[in-house]
Amino acid sequence: MSKKNAIFFSCNERFIFTLSVALLSLKKYNQELLKNTDVLVYYQGFTQADKDFLNRILPCKFTEYHFAVETDFNNINFKHFTQLTFARYEIFDLLDTYRKVLYIDVDVMIGGDLSYIFNNFGDKSGVAMCKDTQKGLTLITKNFVKPLPQYDMTVPCYNAGVTLFCDNIPHRRELRMWCYHKTAEWLENLVCPDQGVVNVMFQEFGIQVEVLPDICNCLPSNPKYLDKNRHDVLIYHCAGGGVRFWTYTWNSLWQPFYQEYLAMGGKPHTDKEHAWLKWIKKFNLQRWAFFDRSPDPQMHPARFIKYVLAYPFKYWFK
């Protein structure tokens, strides 16, 4: 019997609302895929009621997560990112059970059929990721306070927010614990902790990365992210903190899923909204297409001016 595929999320109680949006959007566009693909959720802090709620959206297989080695859990890298960012290391052992596992961060919205990723990537090298272009920093040195002299810091960085791991990845049985031990060893030197470790792992074990197109992990730095004419983006990922779907600006793609979550009895998020989003909601400006995904003029004034100048030509005079 051939092995199934899986989609992997990790989440704590604070981000149940955005995991719910991810699951609702996954369900909308992936009915056929989900017939033979397990949804795995590694968690900390969930109650049984939380798990029951998420299962109402999609049947999930839940596993309580524990960091695999002793380390300093008061370190800033655990306070800022939480232990759950390292749950992806568990995927290497899960490949005993699954043929391919697609790791997806929870601060995402699914926009299309993810079968494209499973069907077209991973068979050659065992791993597929998008290149990282956040803030114009494209090399793996961005993940470290100080460069690691034993590795080449000038190679491209791959964004860990969406990663396809396959059971043919070289040295698979060594990878899980190597990642845990290096995380503990390098903890004070890590900026993007899991991403730094995984990118160096490729060098250590001579693993080639198949490059996913940017529609598979569309980041806020990507022009496609705010382009209302795009209908091919498979995963929108609000990596970068400030440009979150729920706090930055009105996003007409994300809002219906969030409203569906609330209608199911989900708790509203408690994150502070930008003044720009508050203003849009206060005056019901979201009814005008201009304000949908409009850049925050206070946080990104240059981006907003460019948006204002380009808007008539891009969306009115089509």
Secondary structure, 3 states (H helix, E strand, C coil): CCCEEEEEEEEEHHHHHHHHHHHHHHHHHCCCHHHHEEEEEEEECCCHHHHHHHHHHCCCEEEECCCCCCCCCCCHHHHHHCHHHHHHHHHHHHCCCEEEEEEECCCEEECCCCHHHHHHCCCCCCEEEEECCHHHCCEHHHHECCCCCCCCCCCECEEEEEEEEECCCCCHHHHHHHHHHHHHHHHHHECCHHHHHHHHHHHHHCCCCEECCHHHCECCCCHHHHCCCCCCCCEEECCCCCCCCCCCCCCCCCHHHHHHHHHCCCCCCCCCCCHHHHHHHHCCHHHCHHHCCCCCCCCCHHHHHHHHHHHHHHHHCC
